[in-house]
Amino acid sequence: MRTAIVSGMTALALACAPAVAASGVTHEGGRAGEAAAWRPAGVNTLPGDDVLDDVTVLGDGSVWAAGHRVANGKQRGLVQRYDGRAWQVVPGAPPYELKAVAATSNTNVWVFGQGKAARWNGRAWTAFSLGGAFPAADADATGAKDVWAVAGSFASARRWNGSSWQSVRLPAHAAAVDAYKARDVWAAGSKGDRPVIMRWNGRSWALVPTPAVKLPAPGAAAFLNDIAVVSPRNVWAVGGVTWEGANDEGDDVTYNRTLVMRWNGTSWATSVGAVNAQPYTEVEPDGKGGMWVVQGSWNAILWQVTGSAWRSVPLPRKAGTDAVLSSIARRPGTATLWGAGFTVPQGDPDDPSANGTFWRTR
């Protein structure tokens, strides 16, 4: 692979991000674009607080989401399934916070927490250990005998081979994984203060050569939060750059920039956004030849990328609430995407009540 750094809003810079001003988000060319609409698709009314951290969608249209709920002071896992008509709570979820979900069918669903995993076979859950210190953060699967989980702070992954979980060495820390097929799995994360992309060839993981990202200040770090493999010649990875500094008043502040990296089969295009832009957190194909990119998580901005055009929509939410978008996923073969997260009363009340929330594209 050969790499190239591409900067500016040029035809070659296919991954270039929109300009972001210190006072907020502006659109390419300074004009608001029109992206496809997202709409709320359900808010939980479960007793106590509940939060959704991850979502996945199967080809038949069923949707699985995982997170946790707190009732009567006790926390336990929460798994919900949409069967095409309504959301249902799946009984017997593991008794711990769930951070990731992966599924290849409605009888092969995996959920992941701190050092643990559980598999739903359509009737009951079976528990497995991943190693007590392994904080699973993302997961993906190509089949019943090929499931991957990664943890952002670990330079190792966990792989299910159909009979047991195995530890597999990674060349860097992986925050996200996307399994394109059994012998072509990609991961993204960081190594020290640099963003990295890794690839599995069926035998081992190796770093993918990528352009160096110029860091804006001493102590700055660049990182990737998510990766989407549309094809081996079309790979997107998103994240950000962050560092500590002093503002004009001498106060210590945290600065952020966005980061996008895209592989077109020949070279990498890399774009670092303007200062004071929240990092990108999620990336997913839109089913129309473009991509959806999520910026931030709290009252997130959703960007639809078509060619070199970036058009944004705010995350819709009920008046008087704030919303967190944790994850988005597309139904294979369609332009339908689902999002999962939670909403809370606006204004940071002393005792907020979080409710798991779903969104979808129209």
Residue pairs with C-beta under 8 A, 6 or more apart in sequence:
1 208
1 209
1 263
2 209
2 266
2 267
3 209
3 210
3 211
3 267
3 268
4 211
4 267
4 268
4 269
5 211
5 212
5 268
5 270
6 12
6 13
6 15
6 16
6 267
6 268
6 269
6 270
6 271
7 13
7 16
7 270
7 271
8 16
9 16
9 28
9 308
10 16
11 308
12 269
13 269
13 271
13 308
14 262
14 264
14 269
14 307
14 308
15 236
15 260
15 261
15 262
15 269
15 270
15 271
16 260
16 269
16 271
16 308
17 258
17 260
17 271
17 273
17 280
17 310
18 25
18 26
18 27
18 28
18 273
18 303
18 310
18 312
19 26
19 28
19 273
19 274
20 26
20 258
20 273
20 274
20 276
20 277
21 274
21 276
22 274
22 275
22 276
25 277
25 295
25 301
25 312
27 33
27 310
27 311
27 312
28 308
28 309
28 310
28 311
32 312
33 309
33 310
33 311
33 312
34 311
35 302
35 303
35 304
35 311
35 312
35 313
36 286
36 304
36 313
36 335
36 361
36 362
37 313
37 361
37 362
38 302
38 313
38 315
38 316
38 339
38 359
38 360
38 361
38 362
39 316
39 359
39 360
39 361
39 362
40 316
40 317
40 318
40 357
40 358
40 359
41 338
41 358
41 359
41 360
42 87
42 357
42 358
43 318
43 343
43 355
43 356
43 357
43 358
44 50
44 80
44 87
44 355
44 356
44 357
45 355
46 69
46 71
46 78
46 89
46 355
46 356
47 71
48 69
48 70
48 71
48 72
49 69
49 70
49 352
49 353
49 354
49 355
50 67
50 68
50 69
50 70
50 78
50 342
50 354
50 355
50 356
51 67
51 68
51 69
51 78
51 324
51 326
51 341
51 342
51 354
51 356
52 65
52 66
52 67
52 78
52 80
52 326
52 327
52 340
52 341
52 342
52 356
52 357
52 358
53 66
53 67
53 68
53 97
53 98
53 99
53 100
53 326
53 327
53 340
54 65
54 66
54 67
54 98
54 99
54 100
54 101
54 138
54 139
54 326
54 327
54 340
55 63
55 64
55 65
55 66
55 101
55 326
55 327
55 328
55 329
55 338
55 339
55 340
55 358
56 63
56 64
56 65
56 101
56 102
56 103
56 329
57 63
57 64
57 329
57 330
57 331
57 332
57 336
57 337
57 338
58 64
58 103
58 104
58 105
58 106
58 331
58 332
59 331
59 332
59 333
60 84
60 106
61 84
61 331
61 336
62 81
62 82
62 83
62 84
62 106
63 81
63 82
63 329
63 338
63 358
64 79
64 80
64 81
64 82
64 101
64 103
64 109
65 79
65 80
65 81
65 82
65 101
65 340
65 356
65 358
66 77
66 78
66 79
66 80
66 98
66 99
66 100
66 101
66 111
66 112
67 77
67 78
67 97
67 98
67 326
67 340
67 342
67 356
68 75
68 76
68 77
68 78
68 96
68 97
68 98
69 75
69 76
69 77
69 78
69 356
75 96
75 97
76 93
76 94
76 95
76 96
77 93
77 94
77 95
77 96
77 97
77 98
77 111
77 113
77 118
78 89
78 93
78 98
78 356
79 89
79 90
79 93
79 98
79 101
79 109
79 111
79 120
80 87
80 88
80 89
80 90
80 356
81 87
81 88
81 90
81 106
82 88
82 338
82 358
87 358
90 120
92 124
92 125
93 111
93 118
93 125
94 111
94 113
94 116
94 118
94 125
94 127
96 113
96 114
96 116
97 113
97 114
98 111
98 112
98 113
99 112
99 113
99 114
99 135
99 136
99 137
100 111
100 112
100 136
100 137
100 138
100 139
100 149
101 109
101 110
101 111
101 112
101 139
102 109
102 110
102 112
102 139
102 140
102 141
102 147
102 148
102 149
103 109
103 110
103 141
104 141
104 142
104 143
104 144
105 144
106 122
107 120
107 121
107 122
108 119
108 120
108 121
108 141
108 144
109 119
109 120
110 117
110 118
110 119
110 120
110 139
110 141
110 147
110 149
110 160
111 117
111 118
111 120
112 130
112 136
112 139
112 149
113 136
114 132
114 134
114 135
114 136
115 129
115 130
115 131
115 132
115 133
115 134
115 135
115 136
116 127
116 128
116 129
116 130
117 127
117 128
117 129
117 130
117 136
117 149
117 158
117 160
117 165
118 125
118 126
118 127
118 128
119 125
119 126
119 128
128 165
129 165
130 136
130 149
130 158
130 165
131 158
131 167
134 149
134 151
134 154
134 156
134 158
135 151
135 152
135 153
135 154
136 149
136 150
136 151
136 158
137 150
137 151
137 152
137 175
137 176
138 149
138 150
138 174
138 175
138 176
138 177
138 226
139 147
139 148
139 149
139 150
139 177
140 147
140 148
140 177
140 178
140 179
140 185
141 147
141 148
141 160
141 179
142 179
142 180
142 181
142 182
142 185
143 182
144 162
145 160
145 161
145 162
146 159
146 160
146 161
146 162
146 179
146 182
147 159
147 160
148 157
148 158
148 159
148 160
148 177
148 179
148 185
149 157
149 158
149 159
149 177
150 157
150 158
150 170
150 174
150 175
150 176
150 177
150 187
150 189
151 174
152 173
152 174
152 175
152 189
153 173
154 170
154 173
154 174
155 169
155 170
155 171
155 172
155 173
155 174
156 167
156 168
156 169
156 170
157 167
157 168
157 170
157 174
157 177
157 187
157 205
158 165
158 166
158 167
158 168
159 165
159 166
159 168
160 166
168 205
169 204
169 205
170 187
170 198
170 205
171 191
171 196
171 198
171 205
171 206
171 207
172 189
172 190
172 191
172 196
172 198
172 207
173 189
173 190
173 191
174 187
174 188
174 189
174 198
175 188
175 189
175 190
175 223
175 224
175 225
175 226
175 239
176 187
176 188
176 189
176 224
176 225
176 226
176 227
177 185
177 186
177 187
177 227
178 185
178 186
178 187
178 227
178 228
178 229
179 185
179 186
180 186
180 229
180 231
180 232
182 202
183 200
183 201
183 202
184 199
184 200
184 201
184 202
184 229
184 232
185 199
185 200
186 197
186 198
186 199
186 200
186 208
186 227
186 229
186 235
187 197
187 198
187 199
187 200
187 205
187 227
188 195
188 196
188 197
188 198
188 224
188 225
188 226
188 227
188 237
188 239
189 195
189 196
189 198
189 223
189 224
190 196
190 221
190 222
190 223
190 224
191 207
192 221
193 215
193 220
193 221
193 222
194 212
194 213
194 221
194 222
195 210
195 213
195 222
195 223
195 224
195 237
195 239
195 259
195 261
196 207
196 208
196 210
196 224
197 207
197 208
197 210
197 224
197 227
197 235
197 237
197 261
198 205
198 206
198 207
198 208
199 205
199 206
199 208
208 263
210 261
210 268
210 270
211 261
211 268
211 270
213 222
213 241
213 259
213 270
213 272
214 272
215 221
215 222
215 241
215 243
216 241
216 243
216 255
216 257
216 275
217 243
217 245
217 255
218 243
219 243
219 244
220 241
220 242
220 243
221 241
221 242
221 243
222 239
222 240
222 241
222 259
222 272
223 239
223 240
223 241
223 242
223 259
223 279
224 237
224 238
224 239
224 259
224 261
225 238
225 239
225 240
225 279
225 280
225 281
225 282
226 237
226 238
226 239
226 280
226 281
226 282
226 283
227 235
227 236
227 237
227 238
227 283
228 235
228 236
228 237
228 283
228 284
228 285
228 291
229 235
230 236
230 285
230 291
232 265
233 263
233 264
233 265
234 262
234 263
234 264
234 265
235 262
235 263
236 260
236 261
236 262
236 283
236 291
236 293
237 260
237 261
237 262
237 283
238 258
238 259
238 260
238 261
238 279
238 280
238 281
238 282
238 283
238 293
239 258
239 259
239 279
239 280
240 256
240 257
240 258
240 259
240 277
240 278
240 279
240 280
241 256
241 257
241 258
241 259
241 272
241 279
242 254
242 255
242 256
242 257
242 279
243 254
243 255
244 252
244 253
244 254
244 255
245 252
245 253
245 255
246 252
246 253
247 253
255 275
255 276
256 275
256 276
256 277
256 278
256 279
257 272
257 273
257 274
257 275
257 277
257 279
258 271
258 272
258 273
258 277
258 278
258 279
258 280
258 295
259 270
259 271
259 272
259 273
259 279
259 280
260 269
260 270
260 271
260 280
260 293
261 268
261 269
261 270
261 271
262 268
262 269
262 270
277 295
278 295
278 296
279 295
279 296
280 293
280 294
280 295
281 294
281 295
281 296
281 297
281 300
281 325
282 292
282 293
282 294
282 325
282 327
282 328
283 291
283 292
283 293
283 294
284 291
284 292
284 328
284 329
284 330
284 337
285 291
285 292
285 330
286 292
286 304
286 305
286 306
286 330
286 335
286 337
287 330
287 331
287 333
287 334
287 335
287 336
287 337
288 306
288 335
289 306
290 304
290 305
290 306
290 307
291 304
291 305
292 302
292 303
292 304
292 305
292 328
292 337
293 302
293 303
293 305
293 310
294 300
294 301
294 302
294 303
294 325
294 328
295 301
295 302
295 303
297 324
297 325
297 326
297 341
298 322
298 323
298 324
299 314
299 315
299 317
299 322
299 323
299 324
300 314
300 315
300 323
300 324
300 325
301 312
301 313
301 314
301 315
302 312
302 313
302 314
302 315
302 325
303 310
303 311
303 312
304 310
304 311
304 312
304 313
315 323
315 325
315 339
315 359
316 359
317 323
317 343
317 357
318 343
320 345
320 346
321 343
321 344
321 345
321 346
322 343
322 344
322 345
322 346
323 341
323 342
323 343
323 344
323 357
324 341
324 342
324 343
324 344
325 339
325 340
325 341
325 359
326 340
326 341
326 342
327 339
327 340
327 341
328 337
328 338
328 339
328 340
329 337
329 338
330 336
330 337
330 338
331 337
331 338
335 361
336 360
336 361
337 360
337 361
338 358
338 359
338 360
339 358
339 359
339 360
340 356
340 357
340 358
340 359
341 356
341 357
341 359
342 354
342 355
342 356
342 357
343 354
343 355
343 357
344 352
344 353
344 354
344 355
345 352
345 353
